[in-house]
Amino acid sequence: MANKYLLKPKLGTIKQAFFLEDEHGNMIYEGKMIKFSLLGASPFEFINYLTNKREEHKVGKTVTIEQGGNDLISFMSKRSYFKYDDKKIWDYLHDLGIRIDSNISTNKIGMTYEISYQGNHIATIASSSPKGKSLITTDMYYDVICEEKDLDLVFLVAFSIAKTEQTFYN
């Protein structure tokens, strides 16, 4: 049975953190920088509070490549990535069997991402905003719908979308 979660990135500080909460505000998953590295990747700890699984990974700085032009199409076609254990995150996820299909949300401003793993749909991630605030804010949150058994993979995908602020993935 699918559950609904809310991903809350904390990007405005040197030590980035990403929190996944359930509908009751309980922290379910966390990805937090352990130590800031000025040069190179920083160690991050990923914690699944439901299973008590803890992993440490090296997460690099986000790199954005502009496609050129000043129009909306050029803005939407920027490419962003970071290295995850020395491999570009999108290559890492692709090699695992993750596919991301992105679309402009029809019921609100923002994006919706359909996530599949080895050909099977496992999650929907959608742009969201803090309660009582406009979606046009620096605090971009994400609604995450998935089954508990898929949390490790889905959190990494949501973390990657939030960290890169990548728009289209198809």
Secondary structure, DSSP 4 states (H G I P E B T S, - for coil): -EEEEEEEEE-SSSS-EEEEE-TTS-EEEEEEESS--SSS-EEEEEEETTTTEEEEEEE---EEE--S-SSHHHHHT-EEE-EETTEEHHHHHHHHTEEEEEEE-SSSSSEEEEEEETTEEEEEEEEE--TTS-SSSS--EEEEEEEGGGHHHHHHHHHHHHHHT-----
